Amino acid sequence: MSGPSGRIEHCFAKLKAEGRAGLVTFVTAGDPDADTSLAIVKGLPAAGADIVELGMPFTDPMADGPAIQASNLRALRHGASLRKTLALARAFRAGDNDTPMVLMGYFNPIHRYGVDAFLGDAQASGVDGLIVVDTPPEEDDALCLPAREAGLHFIRLATPTTDERRLPAVLRNASGFIYYVSIAGITGAAAPDIAAVAAAVARIKRHSALPVVAGFGIRTPAQAAAIAGAADGAVVGSTLVDAVLAAQEAGQDPVAAVLDVVAKLGAGVRTARRAPAINKD
């Protein structure tokens, strides 16, 4: 099978050349409905997103807080499925061959779809990588290694509780970038401690040459800018899915609401001062 597209590597090389971190935006596929979701996703790069992270709707997203849980349920009520998520990715890729797209979610829907069929369809849809939060390194044969063989990056999560003994296992088969979970808990639950994030990113970089992005708890342009000063990218999700719901409840356009938030977050990230680079030992 073909190897990774190179979009993720090119994105981080471009960010490095520009001397800045990236903005990674998470939205749930199919939220609030298929057409609106596609319009949001198509608009993300022009609004300021450097990488698009697309949530695969699932009934039990255990790592996610109330906002993203609710977005999963909204999407599922309007007929979202893994097959439709891949169709959304394919529609996005038809108009954008540059912006990396990563699917994030849980193993159960992939297992039901069929791992080999899913990986083939994801690669054909223009997906660049996967973040599957409930597949530990001890089970890399189930999805991580087949994904890499299929030409997809497999992005690992490191957390505040990932100690020095655990970190090598987490990093061993990771590719694309490392996603540092900046708080202990679910998405959107608390604000990150920037000094702690910076220390954790530096520790990870001593073990890996991969870029490190940080997410969970980032809701404001100032927080995004602070994270962007400590990591190679800031991931924002809960505040975007909150914008979808708030716009709907106010009778406003969810597309415009989300893209306005992204533009403000992107402006914050782009003005952030980067910390000095940490060389791998």
Secondary structure, DSSP 8 states (H G I E B T S, - for coil): -----SHHHHHHHHHHHHT--EEEEEEETTSS-HHHHHHHHHHHHHHT-SEEEEE---S--TTS-HHHHHHHHHHHHTT--HHHHHHHHHHHHHH-SSS-EEEEE-HHHHHHH-HHHHHHHHHHTT--EEEETT--GGGTTTTHHHHHHTT-EE-EEE-TT--TTTHHHHHTT--S-EEEE-SSSSTTSS---HHHHHHHHHHHHTT--S-EEEESS--SHHHHHHHHTTSSEEEE-HHHHHHHHHHHHTT--HHHHHHHHHHHHHHHHHT----------
